[in-house]
């Protein structure tokens, strides 16, 4: 086993730890996979990353379902619209050249960091939902799911983070509740994207399965942290991850 393999295993563990709580673990792994395997097509790197998070994501969803009762009337519309959009986004990604990827991602990360920093009370406590009727909540969920699905399939990293913020704003969830709901929806969308990449042979299974096992270990630890640390710890992790990855992306681009 090479030092590169050990480093990727460590990063997969860290990515699983982060994705079990605030999301954004793909920002850790995708640049590392590009650097370690520069000969692989972009779609293959992203497809392999989908497998890694599919494994840890299944573990996360199982634990969420064991410990909570999800608000299914809100979540089902997001899954119904998001799953086909995730497949469509994956197909769109395969048609684009790779050089646009990091600049676009850097812009959305900066925007997300500024928004979260300027709203320090966001998600600390549950608030009144902006969408009050059941019909409006389902329409809002469907729209959020479609947008998250297209983004996940086309770009990928921080899909869970964006959906988490959407649940906080639209439905008044606190960060912990929003994180649990985002876990369920995003992992359903990730599965749709993964199956698309598998269908077109854009997944390297030996790499993905090995890193996925490390990611599951990180997810187990992360789920314990999220239960003990509460919403304040989640928000700090969220902002800390964004600041670190903005620095990494900026350094890589310039």
N, C-alpha and C positions, 0 to 999 in steps of 0.2 A: 504494500500500500504506500503510495507516494504522499509527500507533504501536501500536494494539491488535493488529493482525496481526503486527507484528514481535515484540511481547511474547509472544504466544501461540506463535510459532515458537521463540523462545528457551526458553520453558517446555517445549515439546514435546521440544526437544533435551535439556534437563536431565532430563525424565521418562524418556526413553529411556536416558540414562546410568545413572540409578538403577535402573531396572527390569531392566537387563542383569545386575545383580549381586545386590542385596538385595531388590528389589521395593519396591512402595509408590509408584511413579511416578504412579499415578492420584490420589494425594493432592495432587500438584502441579497437575495439569491440571484435574480436575473442578471445584474452586472457581473457577479462572480462567475456565473455560467458562461456568459459571453467571453470573459477573459480566459477561462480555463479551456474552453472548446471553441476557439475562433473559427475553426473550419466548419462548424455546424451552421446550417441555415437558421435565420432568426425564428422561423416558425417552429423548428425542431427544438430550439432552446426554450421557447415559450411553452411548447407542448409538454416538454419534460418537466418544466416548472409546474404546470397544471397537475401532473401526476403526483409530484411531491406534496402539493397542498391538497390534493384530493384525499391522500392518505391521512394527513393530520386533520383535515377538515371533517372527515367522517368521524374521527375520534372526538372532535369538538362538539359536533352536532349530537352525538350520542350522549355526551355528558350534559349538554343543555337540556335535552329532552328528559333526562333522568331527574334533574333538579328543578325544572321550571315547567310552567304550563304556558306555552307560547300563545299569543293572540292570533290564532289561525285565520279568522275572518279578515285580518289586516294583511297577513303574510301570503295567503293563497294568490291574490291578484298579482303580487310582485313576482311570484314564481311562474305563473301562467304566461305573463308577458315577457319576463326576463329570460326564460330558457331559450325560446327561439331567437331572441335578439343576441344572446351570447354566441349561439352557433353562427348567426349572420355576421357578427363582429369578428369571429375567428376566420371566417371565409374572407372578409374584407382585409384583414391583416395580411393574409397570404398573398394578396395582390399588390401590396405596397412595398417600396424599397425600404431598407432598414435605417437609413441615415436620419429620418425624421423622428425616430422614436424618442431619443433622450431629450432633445429640446422641448418637445411637447410635454413630456413628463415633468421636466423641471418647472415649466410654467404652472402646471396644475398643482404641484407640490407647494410652490411659493404661495399661491392663492389660498390653498387649504390651511397653511400654517398661519397666514395673516388673519384669516377669518376666525380660526379657533382662538388665537391669542387675543383678539379684540373682544371676544365674548367669554370672559373668564368664568361666568356663572353658568355657561351653557352645559346642560347635562348634569349639573351637580345635584339637582332634584327634579322630580317629575313636575311638569307644568301642564297647563291647560292646552289641549291640542288645537292647532290652527284649523284643522278640518273637523267639524263638529258632528255632522251627520254620518251615518254608516255608509251611505252611498258615496259621499264625498271622500271618506277615508279609503274606500275601496278604489275609487278612481285615482286618488293620490298614490296609493300603493302600486297600482298598475303602472302609472307613469314612472314612479321611482324605479320599479323593477325593470321596465323596458330600458330606461337610461343606464342603469347599472349593468344590465346584461350586455348592451352594446359596448359600453366602456370596458367591461371585463374582457370580452372577446377581442376587442380591437387594440386595447392598450394593456390592461391587466392590473398592475400594482395599485394598491390603495383602493380597490373597488369596495372592499369591506368598510374602509374608513369613510368613503363618500356616502355609502348607504347608511352607515351609523349616524352620520350627521343629518341625513334626510329623515330618519326616524325620529331623531330628537326634535327637529323643527316641525315636522308635519303632525306627529302624534303625541308630542309632549313627553316622550319617554326620557328617563334619566339615562346616563351613559351605560350603566350596567345592563338595563333592560334593552336598550337599543343595540348594544353589542351582542346580546344573546339572539335577538331577532335577525340582525345582520349576518350572524354566523349561519343561521339556517338558510336564508335566501342566497347568500353568496356561494355557499357550497353546492347548492343546487345548480346555480349558474355555472360554477366551475366544472361540474360534472358534464354539463352539456358541451362546454368548450373542449374539455378533455376528449370526449368521444369524437368530436369533429376532428381533432388533431390525430387521434388514433386511426380514424378512417383513412387519413391521407398519409399515414406512416411518418408522422412528425413527432414521435415520442421515442426516446432512447430508454428502454425499460431497465437495463442494469443500473444505469446512473440514477434514474428516477426512483426505483424501488429502494436502493441503498440510502439515498438522501431522504426519502420519505419515512423510513424507519427512524432516522434521527429527528425528523420533524415531528413525528408522533410523540417522541420522548419530550421534546420541548413543549408540545401542546399540553401534555399532562401536567407539567410544572406550571405552565401559564394559567391553566384553569384553576389551580389552587391559589395562585397569586391574585387572580381577579376576584375570588370569593373573599379573600382576607383583606385585600388592600382597599376595596371600595372604589367609588367613582373618582375620587381625587387622584389615586394612584393611576387609574386608567387614563385620565386626562394628561397626567404628567408623562406617562409612557408615550401617549399619542403625540404630544408636542415634541418630546425628546427625539422620537424616531424621525419626525419630519425635519427637524433642524439638522440632524446628522446626515440624512440622505440628501437634503438640499446641498450641503457642503460637498458630499461625494459626487453628486451629479455635476455641480458647477466646476469642480476640479477636473472631472473627466472631459468636460466640454471645452474648457478654456485653458 
